[in-house]
Every structure is written in C-alpha cells, then in structure tokens.
Amino acid sequence: MASFLSGMFGNYSEVSVQELTTQYGSYLMPQEKIQMGFRLIRDTFMFTEDRLILIDHQGVTGKKTRVASIHLDSIYEVKMETGGTGFDDSEITIHYITSPFHKTNNVQTTTYKFEFGKKFNVQPIYVALVTVAHHNQKRLNA
C-alpha cells in the first residue's frame, strides 16, 4: 500500500533487475544488461552500462508504450535535491545533449527530472550519474 501511495504522488521505487529483465528484456540491445531500475506505478526507468531507458505506458489500459533512451555519454550535468520537511520529495535532474554530434557549434540540450520519495536515498544514483557527467565533461572539453 505504501508503494502505491508513493507512486500516486509521483515517486519512483526500486525494482529488482530480474523483474525488469523479464518484463523489458526485449528492449535491450544484444549483450546489454540492466544494472538497476525504478518504477512509478506504470512508468519505469532503468540503467544499463550504456544508456538510461525510459518506459512510458500510455492510455487507460497502458498497452500503448513509449520507449526512449538517453545515452549516458550525453549527460553533462546532474543536480540533486533531497527531501525536506512536509511534502518535499527528493529529485534528480539530468541535463543531456540531444543533438547527434556532441562537439559542434549548435549543440541541443534538454533536461529530465526524476522524483523519489523523501525517504529514498538518492545519493548513490546521484554519485553514479555525476561521475558519468564528470567524465563526459572532460571528454567533451578535451
């Protein structure tokens, strides 16, 4: 019941790699493996060694599905907010490059925000993503 209420308020909860692989393994590239993942009622996001996969079940039945990927090598900045008092949730916002060429004069970028319950420890996810962003900044600015 607590995870359902958490989902109702827009908070992700962790899901086992085995369950994610069973349910979403068909979306993986050959040899790709899920490292961790999270679910918000019907929507899911998961990390592999190369990308972040976003699964968005749409419509009343949830049969219509939108699948999007954010390549980890395109993430250049990560921000974290921990939950405060009251109804404040924890958030991680990633900034990433959407244009196909990362070293160009006309780079296009966007952001994506993940919201977690205030009691969820977002620090390990933040550290993993900020490490990726740090390496990407060095590579892009070399």
HELIX and SHEET records of a PDB file:
HELIX    1   1 ALA A    2  MET A    8  1                                   7    
HELIX    2   2 VAL A   17  TYR A   24  1                                   8    
HELIX    3   3 GLY A   25  TYR A   27  5                                   3    
HELIX    4   4 LEU A   72  SER A   74  5                                   3    
HELIX    5   5 GLN A  123  LEU A  140  1                                  18    
SHEET    1   A 5 SER A  13  VAL A  15  0                                        
SHEET    2   A 5 ILE A  34  LEU A  40 -1                                        
SHEET    3   A 5 ASP A  43  THR A  48 -1                                        
SHEET    4   A 5 ARG A  51  GLN A  58 -1                                        
SHEET    5   A 5 LYS A  64  HIS A  71 -1                                        
SHEET    1   B 3 ILE A  75  GLU A  81  0                                        
SHEET    2   B 3 SER A  90  ILE A  97 -1                                        
SHEET    3   B 3 THR A 109  PHE A 116 -1                                        
END                                                                             
